[in-house]
């Protein structure tokens, strides 16, 4: 279970860091309005949302690697699966990426989809392993029968 937790930590870091460096704003592109102001593109907002999602997923992976109780592992696996599915939906359904041929379309979107899919698979494996795990915690010392 520690290996799955560490793998989810790495997936979370990929989801958090990779999109930041593959936006149109990072490449110096922006939408210029008729009044001269510039507006950030959708890929920047996707990158910002994936930063929060990825950091949260990394912490869930860390907690999963350190957790010993069955109930904790079950809940952390479900949370990791939801966060991974959220990482997939950011560039596809929720915010999206730019329409032009840029790094956000060619790198960020496929990377978030692949990392999110890997996170979902790892989370389901962790959930199944936690489900099969026997509760090995001893009963409390203060309880009397």
N, C-alpha and C positions, 0 to 999 in steps of 0.2 A: 504494500500500500504506500510505502514511502516513495518508491519509484514513480508511482502514478501521481502522487502529490507534487513531487519535484518536476515531473513532466508538465503538469498543469501550471506550475509556477513559471516555467519557461514559456509555455503557450501564452500565459497572461502578459509576460514581458514583451513577447513579439506583438501581441495585440496592442499593447500600450505604446511601444517605441516606434515600430516600423511605419505606421501611418503619419507620424509627425514629420518625417523626412521625405514624404512622397506626396506632398500637397502642391497645388498650384501656387500658393503663397510662398512656399519654400523655394519654388522656382522663379519667383518674382512676378507671377501673373496675377491679375485681378481684373474685375469688371469695372470699366470706367463709365460713369454715368454722363449724360449730356451736360450737367452742371459742373463737371470736372472732378467730382468726388469719386473715390474708388470704394468698391464693395467686395468683401471677401467672398470666395466661391464656396459651394456646398462641401467640397472636399475638406476644407479647413474645419468645418463644424463636425464632420464625420471623424476627423482625426482627434479633435478635442473630446468628443464623446467616447471614442475608443480608448483614449488615454485613461479615463475614469474606469471604464469597463475592464481594461487590461490590468490596471493596478489592483482593482478589487479581485479579479480572477487570480492574480498572483498571490494575494494574501490568502484566498480560500485554498489554493494549492499548498501553500506553506502550512496552513492550519491542518489540512488533510494529511500532510506528511507527518505532522507532529501528534496527531490525534490517536488515541488508543481505544476509545469507547465506540461501540458499535453505533449507537444513536447519533453521535457526533459525526461519524463518517457517513452515515446515511444522509443526514441533512446537508453536510458540506458537499456531498456528491450531487445532490439535487440542485443546490445553489450554483455549483460549477457548471452544470448542464444548462441552467437558465442563462447564466452569464455568457456562456459560449454561444448559445442560440442568439442572444442579443448582439454579440459581436458579428454574427453572420447577417443579422437583419439591418445593422447600421448602414452599410453601403448599398444594400439591395432594396430594402423596403422603407426604412424609417427616414433617413436623411438623404442618402444617395451620394453620388460623386458627379463630377463635371461631365458634360456631354462631349467635350472635345477630346482629342487623342493626346492624353497627358499621362504623367506618372501615376496620378490618382486612379485612372482607369486601368492602366496596364500593370501596375504593381500593387497599389494599396487594396483595391477591391478584391483581386484574386487571393492576396495574402490574408486578408481578413476572413474571407470565406473558407480558405483552407485551414487556417489556425482555429477558427470557430468549429469547423467540422471535426478536427482532431480533438479539440476540447470536449465536444459532445461525446465522441467515442470513448475518450479516457474517462469521462465522468460516468458513463453508463457502465464501463468495466469496473470502476471503483464502487458504484452502487451495487452491482451484482456481488462483488467480493465482500462488501460490508453486509449485505443481506445474508450471505452464507456464513459469515463469521459468528461464532458462538460468543455470547457475552461472558468474557473471562474475568470481569471485575468481581472481586469477592464481596459478599454481603457486608453491610456496615458493621463495625465492631460494637457499636453501642446498642444494637437491636437485640432483643431477647425473644426467644421462640416460645 
